[in-house]
Amino acid sequence: MNKEELRRRLYVALVLNALIVGGEFDGGVLIRSVGLMSDAMHNLIDQGSLFLTLYAYLLSFRPATAQSTFGYHRAGIVTALVNAVLLIMAALGLTVMAVRRLANPVAVPGAWVIVIALFSFAANMGIALLLQKAAKDDLNMRGAFWHMFGDAWVCFGVAISGLVILLTHWTLIDPLISFVVVAAILKGVWPVLKESLDVLMESAPRDISTTQIVETIRAVPGVQNVHDLHLWTVKPGLPMLTCHVLMKAGLSLPPTDLLKTIRRAVTSQHDVKHMTVQLESQCCHPNVLHCNLENLVSAHSG
């Protein structure tokens, strides 16, 4: 999906979600439904999240500068983390609301609850479908997708509760369904939260093994040792690698040729295209695979 198409879909999502917020809140006020008004507030959080998603997406295309040498690729990661935290907070709020509703059931007209909730369900699901394709490759979009997808099922749960209330007058069904919806939200948001934290903590990508990269480099003729290796991601799908390579003594191969061979092997076998490899003829700590940065800073400051 190209940039312009995705931006257009985000604008449509913002308009649809604004209609959801207005429709649910006004409807909730008219029929005195606390559930609908609360869900409207929940969707208002989504409106802010969609704005953040759009802003971060546009920001990520800004070029690198002297101050921001990696560019703004992690703007989407930060937004994904914020979205995940907001989703968890919303889930906790829904849980508290459901517990209170169990203790103090509220009578509302079931038919109107069904109509308004189904309208919100269709709109939320439509927004989720708009973002689904982009969510496969972009963590920021994935967070927005789960926001809207989770909200769609919240609305569907409200509609079911309205149907049960209409037929049986059993008002406890509303908070009971909320617990199921909260579980679905938490299940969806957990991978987004974990992956965004992994990226911000500069952990190695889950689909790339540092051990296998080391073995690949060591298998290149002329390589004696690999050390000071760091593997991380700027954003999902954009891995980065830095390492020091100790060359064998008496190597006849030109260092530039050795470097090209190493880069070609790592790129072809592990799909890491952005790397910095420092070739060395001698090293004082060849057995330290992962450098302790604190020790390095202390050594230089001393």
C-alpha positions in Angstrom: 0.0 0.0 0.0 1.5 3.4 -1.0 1.8 6.4 1.2 -1.0 8.4 -0.3 -3.5 5.5 -0.1 -2.7 4.8 3.5 -3.0 8.5 4.4 -6.4 8.7 2.7 -7.5 5.7 4.7 -6.4 7.3 7.9 -8.4 10.4 7.1 -11.5 8.3 6.4 -11.0 6.5 9.7 -10.8 9.8 11.6 -14.1 10.9 10.0 -15.9 7.6 10.7 -14.7 7.5 14.3 -15.9 11.0 14.9 -19.3 9.9 13.8 -19.2 7.0 16.2 -18.3 9.2 19.1 -21.1 11.7 18.4 -23.7 9.0 17.7 -23.0 7.0 20.8 -22.7 9.9 23.1 -25.8 11.7 21.9 -27.8 8.4 21.8 -26.6 7.5 25.3 -27.7 10.8 26.7 -31.1 10.5 25.0 -31.9 7.0 26.3 -29.9 7.4 29.6 -27.5 4.6 28.7 -24.3 4.9 30.7 -22.8 2.0 28.7 -23.2 3.9 25.4 -21.9 7.1 26.8 -18.9 5.2 28.3 -18.2 3.5 25.0 -18.3 6.9 23.3 -15.6 8.1 25.7 -13.7 5.0 24.8 -13.9 5.8 21.1 -12.8 9.4 21.9 -9.5 7.9 23.1 -9.3 6.1 19.8 -9.8 9.4 18.0 -6.7 10.7 19.7 -4.8 7.5 18.9 -5.8 7.8 15.2 -4.5 11.4 15.2 -1.2 10.1 16.7 -1.0 7.3 14.2 -1.5 9.7 11.3 1.0 12.2 12.7 3.6 9.5 13.4 3.2 8.0 9.9 3.7 11.3 8.2 6.6 12.1 10.5 8.4 8.8 9.6 8.8 10.0 6.0 10.8 13.0 7.0 14.5 12.7 6.1 17.3 12.2 8.5 19.0 15.3 9.8 22.3 16.2 11.6 20.4 16.0 14.9 18.1 13.0 14.1 20.6 10.8 12.2 18.2 7.8 12.0 15.4 9.9 10.8 11.9 9.6 12.4 11.2 5.9 11.9 10.6 5.3 15.6 7.9 7.9 15.8 5.5 5.0 14.9 7.0 2.8 17.5 6.5 5.3 20.3 2.9 5.8 19.1 2.3 2.1 19.1 3.5 1.9 22.7 1.2 4.8 23.6 -1.7 3.1 21.9 -1.0 -0.1 23.7 -0.9 1.6 27.1 -4.1 3.5 26.3 -5.8 0.2 25.3 -4.7 -1.4 28.6 -6.0 1.6 30.6 -9.3 1.4 28.6 -9.6 -2.3 29.4 -9.1 -1.7 33.1 -11.7 1.1 32.9 -14.2 -1.2 31.3 -13.5 -3.9 34.0 -14.2 -1.4 36.8 -17.3 -0.2 35.0 -18.5 -3.8 34.6 -18.0 -4.6 38.3 -19.9 -1.5 39.2 -22.7 -2.4 36.8 -22.9 -5.9 38.4 -23.5 -4.3 41.8 -25.9 -1.7 40.5 -27.7 -2.8 37.3 -29.2 0.0 35.2 -32.4 -0.4 33.1 -32.1 0.9 29.6 -34.3 0.5 26.4 -32.8 -2.5 24.8 -34.0 -1.7 21.2 -32.2 1.6 21.0 -29.1 0.1 22.5 -29.1 -2.5 19.7 -29.5 0.1 16.9 -26.8 2.5 18.2 -24.4 -0.3 19.1 -24.7 -2.0 15.7 -24.1 1.3 14.0 -20.9 1.7 16.0 -19.9 -1.9 15.4 -20.2 -1.5 11.6 -18.2 1.8 11.6 -15.5 0.5 13.9 -15.1 -2.7 11.9 -15.0 -0.7 8.7 -12.1 1.4 10.1 -10.3 -1.8 11.2 -10.6 -3.2 7.7 -9.3 0.0 6.2 -6.1 -0.4 8.4 -5.8 -4.2 8.2 -3.5 -4.4 5.2 -1.1 -1.8 6.6 -1.2 -3.4 10.0 0.7 -6.5 8.6 3.9 -4.5 8.0 3.7 -1.5 10.4 3.7 -1.8 14.2 2.1 1.6 14.5 -0.8 0.7 12.2 -1.1 -2.6 14.0 -1.7 -0.8 17.2 -4.4 1.4 15.6 -6.0 -1.7 13.9 -6.3 -3.5 17.3 -7.8 -0.3 18.8 -10.6 -0.3 16.3 -11.0 -4.0 16.0 -11.3 -4.3 19.8 -13.8 -1.4 19.9 -15.9 -3.1 17.2 -16.4 -6.1 19.4 -17.1 -3.9 22.4 -20.0 -2.4 20.4 -21.2 -5.9 19.3 -21.2 -7.0 22.9 -23.3 -4.0 23.8 -25.7 -4.9 21.0 -26.0 -8.4 22.3 -26.7 -7.2 25.8 -29.4 -4.9 24.4 -31.0 -7.9 22.7 -31.0 -9.9 25.9 -32.3 -7.0 27.9 -35.0 -6.5 25.3 -36.1 -10.2 25.4 -35.5 -11.1 29.1 -35.0 -7.8 31.0 -31.8 -9.4 32.4 -29.6 -6.4 32.7 -26.6 -8.3 34.1 -25.7 -9.5 30.6 -24.2 -6.1 29.8 -21.3 -6.3 32.4 -20.8 -10.0 31.8 -20.1 -9.5 28.1 -17.7 -6.7 29.0 -15.4 -9.1 30.7 -15.1 -11.2 27.5 -14.4 -8.1 25.4 -11.7 -7.0 27.9 -10.0 -10.4 27.6 -10.0 -10.1 23.7 -8.6 -6.5 23.9 -5.7 -7.6 26.2 -4.9 -10.6 24.0 -4.6 -8.4 21.0 -2.6 -5.6 22.5 0.0 -7.8 24.3 2.1 -8.5 21.1 2.0 -4.9 20.1 3.2 -3.8 23.6 5.9 -6.4 23.7 7.2 -5.7 20.2 7.3 -1.9 20.7 9.2 -2.3 24.0 11.6 -4.7 22.3 12.3 -2.1 19.6 12.8 0.7 22.1 15.0 -1.4 24.2 17.0 -2.2 21.1 16.7 -5.9 21.4 17.6 -8.2 18.5 14.8 -8.9 16.0 12.8 -11.9 16.9 13.2 -13.4 13.4 17.0 -13.0 13.3 19.5 -15.0 15.4 22.7 -13.2 16.5 24.3 -16.7 16.9 23.6 -17.6 13.3 24.9 -14.2 12.1 28.2 -14.8 14.0 28.4 -18.3 12.4 27.8 -16.8 8.9 30.6 -14.3 9.4 33.0 -16.8 10.9 32.4 -19.1 7.9 33.8 -16.5 5.5 37.4 -17.4 4.5 39.9 -15.0 6.1 37.8 -14.3 9.3 39.5 -15.2 12.6 37.0 -13.8 15.1 33.8 -11.7 15.5 33.3 -9.5 18.5 31.6 -6.3 19.7 28.5 -7.4 17.8 25.2 -5.4 18.2 22.0 -6.2 16.4 18.8 -4.2 16.8 15.9 -2.7 14.8 15.1 1.0 14.1 11.6 -0.2 13.4 10.2 -3.7 12.5 11.6 -4.7 9.1 14.6 -2.4 9.4 17.4 -4.3 11.2 20.8 -2.8 11.9 24.1 -4.5 12.6 27.5 -3.4 13.8 30.4 -5.7 14.6 34.2 -5.9 14.7 35.9 -8.7 12.6 39.4 -9.9 13.4 41.2 -10.9 10.1 43.5 -13.9 10.0 47.2 -13.2 10.0 48.8 -13.2 6.6 45.6 -12.8 4.8 46.2 -12.4 1.1 42.7 -11.3 0.2 42.4 -7.4 0.1 40.4 -6.2 3.1 37.8 -4.5 0.8 37.1 -7.8 -0.9 36.7 -9.5 2.5 34.3 -6.8 3.7 32.2 -7.2 0.5 32.1 -11.0 1.0 30.9 -10.5 4.7 28.3 -8.0 3.7 27.0 -10.2 0.9 26.8 -13.2 3.1 24.9 -11.5 5.9 22.5 -9.7 3.6 21.7 -12.8 1.5 21.3 -15.2 4.5 19.8 -12.9 7.1 18.2 -10.0 5.2 20.2 -7.4 7.1 21.0 -4.6 4.6 22.3 -1.8 6.9 25.5 -2.8 8.7 28.8 -1.4 9.8 31.6 -3.9 9.9 35.0 -2.8 11.3 37.9 -5.0 10.1 40.9 -5.4 12.5 44.3 -7.0 12.3 44.6 -7.2 16.1 42.3 -6.8 19.1 42.8 -6.7 22.8 39.4 -8.4 23.6 38.6 -10.8 20.8 36.5 -13.2 22.9 34.0 -10.5 24.0 31.1 -11.1 21.6 28.7 -8.5 23.0 30.5 -5.4 24.3 29.7 -4.0 27.7 29.1 -0.3 26.9 29.4 0.8 30.5 32.9 -0.7 30.8 33.8 1.0 27.5 32.6 4.4 28.8 34.5 3.9 32.1 37.7 2.9 30.2 37.6 6.1 28.1 36.7 8.4 31.0 39.6 7.0 33.0 
